[in-house]
Amino acid sequence: MEFPIENPFELFGYKIRPGIIFLVGFILVKMYFYIKGLKNKRPK
């Protein structure tokens, strides 16, 4: 079995990518609710 990996970070990147996607999604959701909360507190 051969693994022709030219970039050593390729294998490393596949393991880490789902974590990064989850982290970015989590931050986006937190920011969304934070901004939504700020708009709700502002009197029109």
Buried (B, 14 or more C-beta within 10 A) or exposed (E): EEEEEEEEEEEEEEEEEEEEEEEEEEEEEEEEEEEEEEEEEEEE
